[in-house]
Amino acid sequence: MSGITIPVISLEDLIVMICAAGRHQDIADVVALLNGSFPVNNDYIIKKLEMMNISLPEEITRIIVQSPPSGMNLK
């Protein structure tokens, strides 16, 4: 499949989109993604949520902040 570009969303942007939906199951999905084995850029997630004026329950915000940072500088 040479020459085909397939756009994909970053894990951080996926988490932001899920948080924006705000449903109970979505929040559980965010927790599962954050507890997974992939590192996330938690600063990026927090900044995007603040820019979009999305408030989360304190326990979810705490999980995002406590997730080990990836060290990647996205966007």
C-alpha positions as CSV (number, residue, x, y, z in Angstrom):
1,M,0.0,0.0,0.0
2,S,2.7,2.4,-1.0
3,G,1.7,6.1,-1.4
4,I,-1.5,5.9,0.6
5,T,-1.8,8.3,3.6
6,I,-4.2,7.5,6.3
7,P,-4.7,10.2,8.9
8,V,-5.0,9.1,12.5
9,I,-5.8,10.9,15.7
10,S,-3.2,11.2,18.5
11,L,-4.0,9.4,21.8
12,E,-4.0,12.9,23.4
13,D,-6.6,14.3,21.0
14,L,-8.7,11.1,21.3
15,I,-8.8,11.6,25.1
16,V,-9.7,15.3,24.6
17,M,-12.6,14.3,22.3
18,I,-13.8,11.7,24.6
19,C,-13.8,14.2,27.5
20,A,-15.7,16.6,25.4
21,A,-18.5,14.1,25.0
22,G,-18.7,13.8,28.8
23,R,-20.8,10.6,29.0
24,H,-20.2,8.3,32.0
25,Q,-18.9,5.5,29.8
26,D,-16.7,7.9,27.9
27,I,-15.0,9.0,31.2
28,A,-14.5,5.3,32.0
29,D,-12.8,4.9,28.6
30,V,-10.5,7.9,29.4
31,V,-9.5,6.2,32.6
32,A,-8.7,3.0,30.8
33,L,-6.7,4.9,28.1
34,L,-4.7,6.8,30.7
35,N,-4.0,3.6,32.7
36,G,-2.8,1.8,29.5
37,S,0.8,1.2,28.5
38,F,1.1,4.1,26.1
39,P,2.6,7.3,27.5
40,V,0.6,10.5,27.0
41,N,1.4,14.2,27.0
42,N,-0.8,15.2,29.9
43,D,0.1,18.9,29.7
44,Y,-1.2,18.9,26.1
45,I,-4.5,17.3,27.3
46,I,-5.0,19.7,30.1
47,K,-4.3,22.7,27.9
48,K,-6.7,21.6,25.2
49,L,-9.4,20.9,27.7
50,E,-8.9,24.4,29.2
51,M,-9.0,26.0,25.7
52,M,-12.3,24.2,25.1
53,N,-13.6,25.2,28.5
54,I,-14.3,21.5,29.4
55,S,-14.4,20.8,33.0
56,L,-14.0,17.3,34.3
57,P,-14.7,15.6,37.6
58,E,-11.8,16.1,40.0
59,E,-10.9,12.4,40.0
60,I,-10.5,12.4,36.2
61,T,-8.4,15.6,36.2
62,R,-6.2,14.0,38.9
63,I,-5.7,10.9,36.8
64,I,-4.7,13.0,33.8
65,V,-2.2,15.0,35.8
66,Q,-0.7,12.0,37.5
67,S,-0.3,10.0,34.3
68,P,3.4,9.6,33.5
69,P,4.3,12.2,30.9
70,S,5.6,11.0,27.6
71,G,8.3,13.6,27.2
72,M,6.9,14.2,23.7
73,N,6.2,17.8,22.6
74,L,3.0,17.5,20.6
75,K,1.8,20.5,18.7
